[in-house]
Amino acid sequence: MKGRCFVVCLAISALSACALPTAEPSRHPPAATATELGTHIMCIHQAADSARWFGSDGQGIYRSDGKSLVRFTTDHGLTGNNIRSIQEDRAGSIFVFADPGVVCRFDGRGFERVPVLEPSKCEWKIGPDDLWFPAGQDTGAVFRWDGEHLHRLTFPATAAGDAHFAAMPRSKFPNAKYSPYDVYTIFKDSKGRMWFGTALLGACRYDGKSFVWVGHNENGSFGVRAIVEDKDGKFWLSNTVNRYAEAVGYRKEKGVAAEDDPYSAFVSTVRDKNGALWVAVLGGIVFRYDGTTWTGFPVKADGEHIWLTQIYRDREDRIWVGTQGKGVYRFDGCAFVSVRL
């Protein structure tokens, strides 16, 4: 699919009432006060206590409670300063996925690495307390936090995956340090099934018992960076040109856009309280689709469009976007405006 490039991509509190209790005082120093948010924001999360967390590319993770802004880095227990996912469990504990492929948990002051179960004890399953994370580049795996333990899970081999490895053996292509099973995005559908957007194999749907692969080669080498279910129960895999209807397996159907439409491909998506779909595209525009009409909202700095990373809907139904180089923007009802915290 021409003209498509994708970038792939939840909450911390130094004094949060929702922080994970610890038996002993944290060994980490207090979070560093920040004068401004980092410029490269990859993920956003608003916690149950209303604090907002912002994961950055290289600058650690920021927390704003509306009064102060603090920053956590490897000095505070993170295993890396590139943050790719922020999530929160039912108890209000904050978990982050950081490079190089590690899940960390906030202990109220800093972060602790979450240990992974022995491989023989890791199991594919869907439970009510699950949090899911990609396991990082060149792993072909995901993490599942079940409320007590962290499982590292790999996908069952597929014919398409085997064909890729046969055509691109690491012995001949040592710099091709990726797996076709690498996961870019994770999505839970209306029936509680998990979807995993991959680098080269389309999307994998897991229902707790079996795996179904959908849209092999969808979007070419850029993979599936975002997944959304429309009002008809059909699935869009990072583009609006095609959609997939559940049948025996999944049937590919014509979508709602043409190849050359500016909203034909997206990197991140959310729905608002009215059911309208918001999609972020790399060209520095967020589009809103109400089921009939596409409306574009440019995201600019100094007159230039900005590279977008993630779109996020907060608890007040406000729409935010993270950017590469210009921090975060928020929709004010008419346009996306830069936000200083």
N, C-alpha and C positions, 0 to 999 in steps of 0.2 A: 504494500500500500504506500504510494508515493508521498513524499513530504512529511513523513511521520518520524518524529523523534520523541523519545519518552525519557522522562526522568522518574525514577521511581521515587516514595516515601511513603507518658501521658501524665505526668504530673508530679511535682515534688513540693515539699514544704518543710522549711527548717523548723517550724514550730507547729506543724499541723496536728489538729486533733485527730485526724484520720491516719496519722503515721503509724507504721508498724511498731508495736511495743517491743522493747528490747530488755533483756534481763540485766544487762550491764550498760554503763554509759558508752556512747559511741566513741570510737577511737579517732574519729575524723575531726579536723578543725572546723570552726563555724564557716558557713557559706560566705563567699565573698560578695560584698555589696557591689552591685553593678550600676553604672551611671546611665547606661543605655543597653538596649537589646542588641544581640549580635546581628550581623548583616545577612548571614546565610542560614535561613530557618527552614528546616526540613520537615518538622512535624509539630503539631499543636494539640494540646489537651487541656480541657477545663475540668478540674477535679470536683468531687462531690462537695468539698468545702468552698467552692467557687474560685479557688486559686487557679491561675493559668500557668501552664508549663509550655516551654518552647524548646524543642530540641534543635541543635544547630549542627552545621557541618564544620567541625574543627574547633568549636568554641565551648563545647560542653552543653549543659542544659540550664535554662533560666526558669525562675519561678517568680511570679508577680501576684501579690495578694491585694493589689489595689492601692497599697500604701508604700510598699518598698519592692525593689527588684534585687534578687540575689542570683548568683551564678555558681553552679557546681561543675567541677572538672575532675580530672584524674587525681587531683590533690584531695578530693573528697570521696574517693573510693570507686569512681567510674573506671572501667577498664579501658576506655577510649573516649575521646572528645567528639567523635562523630556519632550522633544520635539519630537512629532511624525509626524508632517507634516508642511511643509512650502510652501505657495503659494502666488501668486501675481495677483492682479486684473488688469483690463485694464488701470486703472489710475496709476499703478505702486506702489500701496500700498501693503505692506507686511503683510500677515496674518499667524499666526502659531496656531497649535493645541497643547496645553500643558496639561499635567496632572494637576488637576483631571478632564479632560473632558471639557476644556474651550477653546474657540477661542479668541485669542488676536490679536490686530492690532498695527502696529508700527506707532508712531506719529511723527517720525523724531528724537526723542531723547530716548524714551522708549516705553513701551507697555501699551495699555489700553484694558481691557476686553470688548469684544463686547457683548452687551445685546441681549438676545434671545426674540423674539416676544412671546406674549401670545399664549398659545396652540391653541386657537380658530382661530388665524390669520395665523398660520403656514400651508403652503400648499405644496404638492408635485407638482412639475412643473419643466420643463427644459427651462432655459432662456439663452440668449447669454452672460450674465455677471456672470453666476453662478460659485461659487467655492464650492466644496463639501469636507466635512471632516467626518471621523468616529467620533462618539460621546463618545467613550470610552468603557471600559470593563463593562459588566453587565448592559448595557443600551439598547442594541438591536436597536440602533438609529443612525441617521446621522444628520449632520448639512448642510444646504444649505445657502450660502451667495448669495443673488440675486443682489448685487450691492448697495443695500440700507439697507436691513434688514437680520437678521440671523434667519433662520427657524430651529427648532428641529423637526425631522420627525421620526416616527416609522413605521415599515413595517406592512402591513395587516397580520393578523394571517394566518398560514398555518396548514394543517393537521400534517405535520412533526414537526412543532414547538410545536403544542399542545401535540403531543405524547411525546415529550421530557419533557415538563413541567409535564405531568402526571406521567412519569416514574421517574423524578428527582424533586419532590416537594421540595421547599426550606425549608419547615417545617421538612423534614426528612434529608435533605442534606444542612445544613446551611453554610457549607464551599464551596459549589459549586457556587461561586460568579461569574457567567458568564451567558450570554444569548446565545441560539443557533443562534440568529439573530445578535450577535455582529459582527461588520464590521472590517475586517483586511485591505482591500484594495479597492480602487475605481478606475474605469477605464472608459474612454469614447471611444466608438468604432467609426468606420469609418462613421457610419450613425448618429452620435451624440447621441446615446443612452447611458445611464449610467448603469454600471455594479458594483455590490457590492459583494465582496468576503466575506463570512461569516464563523463563527466559526464551525458550524456543518451542515448547510443546503445547502451547495454548493454556487452557485452564483445566485444573483437576478438581472435580467435585467429589467430596467425601461425605457420606450420609451416616457414618458410624459403623457401617458394615462393609461397604464396597466403594471402589473408586471408578469414576467415569471421566474420561478425558474428552474435552470439548474444544473445538477450534484450533486444531493443530496447524501451525504456520500462520495463525491470525496475527496480523501486523508485522509479518516478516521477522527479521532478526531483532527487532526492538521489543518483542515479547508483549505480555499482558501486564500493564502497569496499574490498571484499575478495573474493577468489575462493578456493575450495577444491575439490579433487577427492576424492570419497568412495571407499570401498573397492570400489564397483561401477564405478568409472571415470566417474562422472557428476559434473556440476559445479554448485556452488552459488554464486550471484552475490549476495553480501551478505545472503542470506536463506535460511531453512530451509523456507519454504513451498513453493517450487518448486525443481526441479533440471532439468538439461539432459542428455539422453542423446545420444550421438553416433549419427547416422543419416545421411541425406542432408541435410547441414547439421546442425542440432541440434534434437531434439524436446523440447518442454517437458513435464515430468511433475510429478505431485504430489510434494511433498517430505515432510518428517517432522514438520511443525508446522502449526498453524493461525495465521490472521492475528493473533489476540489473545493468542497465547502470548508470554511475556516474552522468549523466545529466538528469536522469529521473524525478527529482523533483527540483523545484527552488523556491527561496524566493523573487526574484525581477528580473525584466526584462526590457530591452529597445531595440529599434531598432536604428541602425546607419543610416547615410544619404544614404547608398547603399542598405538599406533594410535588412541587416544582423541582426539576432536576437542575443542579448547577454543575457545570463542568469547567475545569481549568485546562487550558491548552498552553503549549510551550510558547506560543507567539505573544504571550503577555495579555491575553484576553480571558475573561470568565464569561461563559454563556449561560443564560437561564432558559430552560425549555419547559413550557407549561403544558405540553402535550399537543400544542398547535404551532406556537410561535417561538422562534429563537431570538433572544435579545442579548446583544454583546455589551460587555462593560470592560473597557480597556483598563489595564493596570500599568501605570506609567510613573517614571521618575525623570525629571528634567526633560520632559517631552518624549522620552524613549520608552518603548515597551520593555517590561521586565520579565525575566525567565521565572516561571512559576513552579513551585514544588508540590505543595499540598493545599487543598481546600478543606475547610473545617467549619462545622456548624456548632455553636456553643449552646449552653443551656438556656440562653435567652433568645435563641433562634437567630442570632447574628452570624453572618458569614464572614470568615477570615480566610486569607491566603498567605502562605509562606512564600518567600522569594529567595532567589540566589543573588545576594548582593545588596538588597534594599530592605531587609527586615520583614515586617508583617504589615499587611493592609487589611482593612475591614470595610464592609459595605455599609454605607450610611443611609441607605434607602434610595439613593440616586446614583452613587458612584463608589468606587473603591478608593479609600484615602489612607495614607500612611499613618501608622499608629506609633506613638512614642509612649513608653510605659515608665 
